Amino acid sequence: MTAPGLPDTEHRGLIACLPERLQPYAILARFDRPIGWWLLFWPCAWGLLLAGGKDRWPLLLWFLLGSVVMRGAGCVWNDYVDRDLDRKITRTASRPLASGAIGTRQALLWLAVLAAIGLLVLLQLRWQAQLVALASLAPVAAYPLMKRITWWPQAWLGLVFSWGALVAWVEIGNPAWAVLGLLYAGAICWTIGYDTIYALQDLEDDALVGVRSSARAMGPHVRGGVTLFYGAAAGFWALAFWLLREQWLVLVALLPAATHLGWQIVTLRPDNAADPLAKFRSNRTTGLLVALACLVAGNAGLG
């Protein structure tokens, strides 16, 4: 049996193993496309490791679970708000809500289930981190509207998808707030860069239906724009590391991630339908490389 899904489904076979009536729910929450929850998870890992929480490995697993379910909840909400718009775009017309495979009432119930699991993760945190996590709900809810009112919805997505770094940092209790600010700023710039690449897939459809994006705003200068944001991300991270520990080792630890971002820019083929998606997905590797660098920087020179 072939599972329903979207053109960029990664695990169609895995979804096909589910009972047929559950498959649209898994697809609605993007369980078939794990790149989204990895991109949400990595800033959590960065905040925890850079703040010195290398011994809190169970918390990393809780953050991963939270990333899976809250990214799923965010996708359900996004598709609920965008269901009429999605029907007009080739890549999104087959989404469960847009296609009618799931009704709006069922989608909202599924959203509640995912949120309940997210609450279980929230309860693993101390109350200060819980408040920070809860503060993300408003910008998450507003995100689907951004593509209608600004050319830079990717910047808003950066605020949302980088929020885990704030939660993890507050959970560890590191008082170096300037370091956190730089880490967060770098994560936002990284998100703008990779989501601009992702938006290259929808340029024609977005123009037809009036959806705004940074990719459309940059036009023929998209490679230069992504270079600017990726460069800013690497610069902010380097400043954060140096402010935390004035050791060259911490900057060297960041080189693999910076090199990977550079590879994305140099080899990006905006006019090739498959390449932007492949480059976008490769950012799970970027996230891992930055996490390893945070582990080094967060513990360099410590006993």
C-alpha beads as a LAMMPS data file, in Angstrom:
LAMMPS data file: protein, C-alpha beads

303 atoms
302 bonds

1 atom types
1 bond types

-500.0 500.0 xlo xhi
-500.0 500.0 ylo yhi
-500.0 500.0 zlo zhi

Masses

1 110.0

Atoms # bond

1 1 1 0.000 0.000 0.000
2 1 1 1.284 3.476 -0.833
3 1 1 0.745 6.048 1.842
4 1 1 -0.776 9.367 0.933
5 1 1 1.481 12.321 1.350
6 1 1 3.168 15.317 -0.174
7 1 1 5.875 15.496 -2.830
8 1 1 8.551 16.024 -0.167
9 1 1 7.504 13.092 2.032
10 1 1 10.591 11.313 3.379
11 1 1 9.116 8.218 5.024
12 1 1 6.191 7.175 2.862
13 1 1 6.816 3.492 3.651
14 1 1 6.740 4.113 7.391
15 1 1 3.446 5.979 7.140
16 1 1 2.037 3.120 5.045
17 1 1 2.580 0.783 8.009
18 1 1 -0.043 2.681 9.994
19 1 1 -3.750 1.819 9.774
20 1 1 -5.178 3.643 6.788
21 1 1 -7.488 5.837 8.859
22 1 1 -4.505 7.110 10.921
23 1 1 -2.259 7.944 8.007
24 1 1 -3.742 11.412 7.303
25 1 1 -3.218 12.385 10.965
26 1 1 0.451 11.391 10.829
27 1 1 0.881 13.356 7.621
28 1 1 -0.960 16.373 9.036
29 1 1 1.541 16.438 11.934
30 1 1 4.409 15.950 9.417
31 1 1 5.579 12.723 11.068
32 1 1 6.633 11.681 7.579
33 1 1 9.034 14.648 7.404
34 1 1 11.330 14.583 10.451
35 1 1 13.497 17.471 9.256
36 1 1 11.068 19.904 10.887
37 1 1 11.383 18.493 14.372
38 1 1 15.177 18.255 14.043
39 1 1 15.309 21.943 13.153
40 1 1 13.151 22.703 16.191
41 1 1 15.177 20.414 18.449
42 1 1 18.702 21.570 17.667
43 1 1 18.397 25.055 19.253
44 1 1 17.180 23.293 22.433
45 1 1 20.330 21.177 22.379
46 1 1 22.512 24.208 21.701
47 1 1 21.101 26.130 24.646
48 1 1 21.485 23.184 26.995
49 1 1 25.045 22.284 25.929
50 1 1 26.395 25.821 25.667
51 1 1 24.949 26.654 29.096
52 1 1 26.976 23.775 30.558
53 1 1 24.242 21.156 30.836
54 1 1 26.259 18.301 29.354
55 1 1 25.154 16.001 32.189
56 1 1 21.444 16.562 31.485
57 1 1 21.152 13.958 28.732
58 1 1 17.655 12.767 29.789
59 1 1 16.476 16.342 29.294
60 1 1 17.718 16.234 25.700
61 1 1 15.386 13.282 25.088
62 1 1 12.480 15.195 26.604
63 1 1 13.319 18.140 24.354
64 1 1 13.335 15.812 21.355
65 1 1 9.898 14.443 22.242
66 1 1 8.649 17.975 22.791
67 1 1 10.033 19.034 19.419
68 1 1 8.247 16.180 17.652
69 1 1 4.837 16.823 19.175
70 1 1 4.949 20.617 19.254
71 1 1 6.181 20.816 15.689
72 1 1 3.305 18.489 14.852
73 1 1 0.874 20.716 16.736
74 1 1 2.245 23.777 14.963
75 1 1 1.762 22.107 11.576
76 1 1 -1.829 21.170 12.418
77 1 1 -2.554 24.768 13.395
78 1 1 -0.751 26.133 10.327
79 1 1 -2.732 23.865 8.001
80 1 1 -5.987 24.709 9.787
81 1 1 -5.416 28.419 9.200
82 1 1 -4.063 27.952 5.669
83 1 1 -6.443 25.242 4.426
84 1 1 -8.082 27.456 1.793
85 1 1 -4.763 28.896 0.650
86 1 1 -3.126 25.449 0.504
87 1 1 -5.714 24.287 -2.024
88 1 1 -4.345 26.845 -4.499
89 1 1 -0.682 25.740 -4.277
90 1 1 0.454 22.622 -6.082
91 1 1 2.844 21.409 -3.376
92 1 1 0.334 21.808 -0.545
93 1 1 -2.993 20.944 -2.230
94 1 1 -2.729 17.318 -1.076
95 1 1 -2.361 18.189 2.616
96 1 1 -5.055 16.385 4.652
97 1 1 -7.048 19.489 5.564
98 1 1 -6.750 21.098 2.141
99 1 1 -7.766 17.874 0.374
100 1 1 -10.602 17.085 2.784
101 1 1 -9.036 13.844 4.078
102 1 1 -9.502 15.236 7.608
103 1 1 -12.237 17.579 8.772
104 1 1 -11.589 20.709 10.793
105 1 1 -13.119 19.245 13.968
106 1 1 -10.926 16.144 13.786
107 1 1 -7.878 18.321 13.171
108 1 1 -8.564 20.404 16.278
109 1 1 -8.991 17.252 18.373
110 1 1 -5.672 15.954 17.052
111 1 1 -4.134 19.317 17.939
112 1 1 -5.390 18.892 21.513
113 1 1 -3.828 15.416 21.771
114 1 1 -0.446 16.704 20.615
115 1 1 -0.656 19.658 22.997
116 1 1 -1.399 17.296 25.893
117 1 1 1.794 15.367 25.174
118 1 1 3.622 18.682 25.005
119 1 1 2.266 19.499 28.461
120 1 1 3.845 16.307 29.783
121 1 1 7.215 17.521 28.482
122 1 1 6.629 20.972 29.966
123 1 1 6.160 19.442 33.417
124 1 1 9.741 18.121 33.308
125 1 1 11.076 21.697 33.502
126 1 1 11.475 24.048 36.422
127 1 1 8.854 26.751 36.618
128 1 1 11.031 29.529 35.151
129 1 1 11.655 27.493 32.003
130 1 1 7.974 26.555 31.872
131 1 1 7.039 30.242 31.702
132 1 1 9.505 30.835 28.882
133 1 1 8.113 27.858 26.975
134 1 1 4.518 29.007 27.437
135 1 1 5.449 32.478 26.163
136 1 1 6.147 30.909 22.755
137 1 1 2.475 30.033 22.196
138 1 1 1.469 33.496 21.008
139 1 1 4.167 33.847 18.291
140 1 1 3.534 30.228 17.220
141 1 1 -0.193 30.942 16.818
142 1 1 0.544 34.116 14.840
143 1 1 3.028 32.543 12.431
144 1 1 0.536 31.383 9.742
145 1 1 -0.612 34.986 9.351
146 1 1 2.870 36.367 8.701
147 1 1 3.037 35.305 5.050
148 1 1 -0.024 37.503 4.468
149 1 1 1.297 40.667 6.107
150 1 1 5.088 40.664 5.662
151 1 1 7.653 39.717 3.056
152 1 1 9.706 38.163 5.855
153 1 1 7.653 35.365 7.458
154 1 1 10.975 33.490 7.671
155 1 1 12.129 35.994 10.302
156 1 1 9.055 35.240 12.417
157 1 1 9.700 31.524 11.952
158 1 1 13.226 32.178 13.221
159 1 1 11.850 33.666 16.430
160 1 1 9.639 30.607 16.925
161 1 1 11.965 27.797 15.856
162 1 1 14.859 29.184 17.909
163 1 1 12.794 29.508 21.096
164 1 1 14.049 26.203 22.491
165 1 1 17.457 27.762 23.078
166 1 1 15.830 30.211 25.517
167 1 1 13.946 27.442 27.311
168 1 1 17.004 25.233 27.694
169 1 1 19.219 28.095 28.862
170 1 1 16.760 29.144 31.549
171 1 1 16.363 25.513 32.613
172 1 1 20.127 25.227 33.196
173 1 1 20.220 28.615 34.910
174 1 1 23.363 30.032 33.308
175 1 1 23.543 33.794 34.098
176 1 1 25.462 34.711 30.897
177 1 1 22.458 36.323 29.189
178 1 1 24.530 38.102 26.553
179 1 1 25.810 34.735 25.369
180 1 1 22.240 33.489 25.105
181 1 1 21.223 36.582 23.145
182 1 1 23.969 35.986 20.595
183 1 1 23.146 32.283 20.333
184 1 1 19.482 33.119 19.774
185 1 1 20.276 35.798 17.185
186 1 1 22.454 33.329 15.297
187 1 1 19.701 30.726 15.347
188 1 1 17.217 33.243 13.927
189 1 1 19.574 34.150 11.075
190 1 1 20.184 30.458 10.381
191 1 1 16.438 29.848 10.193
192 1 1 15.903 32.737 7.799
193 1 1 18.639 31.310 5.594
194 1 1 17.419 27.725 5.432
195 1 1 13.731 28.638 5.147
196 1 1 14.512 31.025 2.315
197 1 1 16.080 28.056 0.528
198 1 1 12.956 26.018 1.289
199 1 1 10.698 28.755 -0.078
200 1 1 12.430 28.537 -3.473
201 1 1 10.217 25.518 -4.183
202 1 1 7.053 27.629 -4.170
203 1 1 8.132 30.800 -5.964
204 1 1 5.712 30.517 -8.881
205 1 1 2.705 29.371 -6.854
206 1 1 3.377 31.967 -4.146
207 1 1 3.449 34.718 -6.755
208 1 1 0.150 33.529 -8.253
209 1 1 -1.752 33.451 -4.954
210 1 1 -0.020 36.427 -3.332
211 1 1 1.922 34.610 -0.609
212 1 1 4.974 36.571 0.509
213 1 1 8.375 35.120 1.376
214 1 1 11.990 36.157 1.772
215 1 1 12.810 34.135 -1.357
216 1 1 10.436 36.312 -3.382
217 1 1 11.749 39.455 -1.695
218 1 1 15.356 38.591 -2.576
219 1 1 14.476 37.687 -6.159
220 1 1 17.618 37.091 -8.237
221 1 1 19.809 37.920 -5.226
222 1 1 18.703 34.920 -3.186
223 1 1 22.185 33.378 -3.041
224 1 1 23.650 36.622 -1.766
225 1 1 20.830 36.977 0.747
226 1 1 21.281 33.471 2.113
227 1 1 25.037 34.124 2.297
228 1 1 24.353 37.234 4.365
229 1 1 22.114 35.410 6.847
230 1 1 24.300 32.329 7.114
231 1 1 27.337 34.559 7.607
232 1 1 25.516 36.496 10.316
233 1 1 24.534 33.223 12.012
234 1 1 28.134 32.006 12.093
235 1 1 29.301 35.422 13.306
236 1 1 26.794 35.584 16.152
237 1 1 27.670 32.044 17.242
238 1 1 31.386 32.824 17.172
239 1 1 30.820 35.931 19.327
240 1 1 28.711 33.905 21.759
241 1 1 31.411 31.257 22.082
242 1 1 34.186 33.822 22.517
243 1 1 32.219 35.787 25.092
244 1 1 31.690 32.604 27.074
245 1 1 35.263 31.323 26.775
246 1 1 38.083 33.371 25.275
247 1 1 39.804 30.345 23.805
248 1 1 40.627 29.706 20.144
249 1 1 39.527 26.114 20.587
250 1 1 35.876 27.165 20.780
251 1 1 36.108 28.994 17.457
252 1 1 37.842 26.050 15.810
253 1 1 34.973 23.847 17.031
254 1 1 32.581 25.999 15.017
255 1 1 34.481 25.634 11.728
256 1 1 32.773 22.387 10.573
257 1 1 29.331 23.988 10.884
258 1 1 30.480 27.150 9.112
259 1 1 32.017 25.041 6.342
260 1 1 28.772 23.138 5.904
261 1 1 26.816 26.383 5.565
262 1 1 29.344 27.559 3.005
263 1 1 28.893 24.325 1.044
264 1 1 25.134 24.909 0.930
265 1 1 25.610 28.383 -0.529
266 1 1 28.225 27.438 -3.126
267 1 1 26.348 24.374 -4.411
268 1 1 22.804 25.777 -4.203
269 1 1 20.921 25.555 -7.500
270 1 1 17.829 27.744 -7.090
271 1 1 16.379 26.762 -10.475
272 1 1 16.617 23.026 -9.829
273 1 1 13.375 21.758 -8.311
274 1 1 15.013 19.099 -6.121
275 1 1 18.114 20.957 -4.940
276 1 1 16.531 23.540 -2.578
277 1 1 14.728 20.759 -0.706
278 1 1 17.935 18.726 -0.429
279 1 1 19.890 21.746 0.846
280 1 1 17.117 22.590 3.301
281 1 1 17.151 19.057 4.705
282 1 1 20.926 19.104 5.030
283 1 1 20.520 21.594 7.863
284 1 1 19.918 18.729 10.264
285 1 1 23.666 18.152 9.799
286 1 1 24.331 21.828 10.458
287 1 1 22.351 21.539 13.687
288 1 1 24.371 18.539 14.827
289 1 1 27.682 20.255 14.031
290 1 1 26.669 23.375 15.970
291 1 1 25.552 21.163 18.885
292 1 1 28.980 19.523 19.006
293 1 1 30.594 22.958 18.914
294 1 1 28.338 24.070 21.804
295 1 1 29.403 21.008 23.762
296 1 1 33.050 22.019 23.310
297 1 1 32.463 25.708 24.050
298 1 1 30.223 25.013 27.026
299 1 1 32.830 22.867 28.709
300 1 1 36.212 24.109 27.414
301 1 1 38.647 24.648 30.210
302 1 1 36.390 23.066 32.819
303 1 1 37.540 20.276 35.100

Bonds

1 1 1 2
2 1 2 3
3 1 3 4
4 1 4 5
5 1 5 6
6 1 6 7
7 1 7 8
8 1 8 9
9 1 9 10
10 1 10 11
11 1 11 12
12 1 12 13
13 1 13 14
14 1 14 15
15 1 15 16
16 1 16 17
17 1 17 18
18 1 18 19
19 1 19 20
20 1 20 21
21 1 21 22
22 1 22 23
23 1 23 24
24 1 24 25
25 1 25 26
26 1 26 27
27 1 27 28
28 1 28 29
29 1 29 30
30 1 30 31
31 1 31 32
32 1 32 33
33 1 33 34
34 1 34 35
35 1 35 36
36 1 36 37
37 1 37 38
38 1 38 39
39 1 39 40
40 1 40 41
41 1 41 42
42 1 42 43
43 1 43 44
44 1 44 45
45 1 45 46
46 1 46 47
47 1 47 48
48 1 48 49
49 1 49 50
50 1 50 51
51 1 51 52
52 1 52 53
53 1 53 54
54 1 54 55
55 1 55 56
56 1 56 57
57 1 57 58
58 1 58 59
59 1 59 60
60 1 60 61
61 1 61 62
62 1 62 63
63 1 63 64
64 1 64 65
65 1 65 66
66 1 66 67
67 1 67 68
68 1 68 69
69 1 69 70
70 1 70 71
71 1 71 72
72 1 72 73
73 1 73 74
74 1 74 75
75 1 75 76
76 1 76 77
77 1 77 78
78 1 78 79
79 1 79 80
80 1 80 81
81 1 81 82
82 1 82 83
83 1 83 84
84 1 84 85
85 1 85 86
86 1 86 87
87 1 87 88
88 1 88 89
89 1 89 90
90 1 90 91
91 1 91 92
92 1 92 93
93 1 93 94
94 1 94 95
95 1 95 96
96 1 96 97
97 1 97 98
98 1 98 99
99 1 99 100
100 1 100 101
101 1 101 102
102 1 102 103
103 1 103 104
104 1 104 105
105 1 105 106
106 1 106 107
107 1 107 108
108 1 108 109
109 1 109 110
110 1 110 111
111 1 111 112
112 1 112 113
113 1 113 114
114 1 114 115
115 1 115 116
116 1 116 117
117 1 117 118
118 1 118 119
119 1 119 120
120 1 120 121
121 1 121 122
122 1 122 123
123 1 123 124
124 1 124 125
125 1 125 126
126 1 126 127
127 1 127 128
128 1 128 129
129 1 129 130
130 1 130 131
131 1 131 132
132 1 132 133
133 1 133 134
134 1 134 135
135 1 135 136
136 1 136 137
137 1 137 138
138 1 138 139
139 1 139 140
140 1 140 141
141 1 141 142
142 1 142 143
143 1 143 144
144 1 144 145
145 1 145 146
146 1 146 147
147 1 147 148
148 1 148 149
149 1 149 150
150 1 150 151
151 1 151 152
152 1 152 153
153 1 153 154
154 1 154 155
155 1 155 156
156 1 156 157
157 1 157 158
158 1 158 159
159 1 159 160
160 1 160 161
161 1 161 162
162 1 162 163
163 1 163 164
164 1 164 165
165 1 165 166
166 1 166 167
167 1 167 168
168 1 168 169
169 1 169 170
170 1 170 171
171 1 171 172
172 1 172 173
173 1 173 174
174 1 174 175
175 1 175 176
176 1 176 177
177 1 177 178
178 1 178 179
179 1 179 180
180 1 180 181
181 1 181 182
182 1 182 183
183 1 183 184
184 1 184 185
185 1 185 186
186 1 186 187
187 1 187 188
188 1 188 189
189 1 189 190
190 1 190 191
191 1 191 192
192 1 192 193
193 1 193 194
194 1 194 195
195 1 195 196
196 1 196 197
197 1 197 198
198 1 198 199
199 1 199 200
200 1 200 201
201 1 201 202
202 1 202 203
203 1 203 204
204 1 204 205
205 1 205 206
206 1 206 207
207 1 207 208
208 1 208 209
209 1 209 210
210 1 210 211
211 1 211 212
212 1 212 213
213 1 213 214
214 1 214 215
215 1 215 216
216 1 216 217
217 1 217 218
218 1 218 219
219 1 219 220
220 1 220 221
221 1 221 222
222 1 222 223
223 1 223 224
224 1 224 225
225 1 225 226
226 1 226 227
227 1 227 228
228 1 228 229
229 1 229 230
230 1 230 231
231 1 231 232
232 1 232 233
233 1 233 234
234 1 234 235
235 1 235 236
236 1 236 237
237 1 237 238
238 1 238 239
239 1 239 240
240 1 240 241
241 1 241 242
242 1 242 243
243 1 243 244
244 1 244 245
245 1 245 246
246 1 246 247
247 1 247 248
248 1 248 249
249 1 249 250
250 1 250 251
251 1 251 252
252 1 252 253
253 1 253 254
254 1 254 255
255 1 255 256
256 1 256 257
257 1 257 258
258 1 258 259
259 1 259 260
260 1 260 261
261 1 261 262
262 1 262 263
263 1 263 264
264 1 264 265
265 1 265 266
266 1 266 267
267 1 267 268
268 1 268 269
269 1 269 270
270 1 270 271
271 1 271 272
272 1 272 273
273 1 273 274
274 1 274 275
275 1 275 276
276 1 276 277
277 1 277 278
278 1 278 279
279 1 279 280
280 1 280 281
281 1 281 282
282 1 282 283
283 1 283 284
284 1 284 285
285 1 285 286
286 1 286 287
287 1 287 288
288 1 288 289
289 1 289 290
290 1 290 291
291 1 291 292
292 1 292 293
293 1 293 294
294 1 294 295
295 1 295 296
296 1 296 297
297 1 297 298
298 1 298 299
299 1 299 300
300 1 300 301
301 1 301 302
302 1 302 303
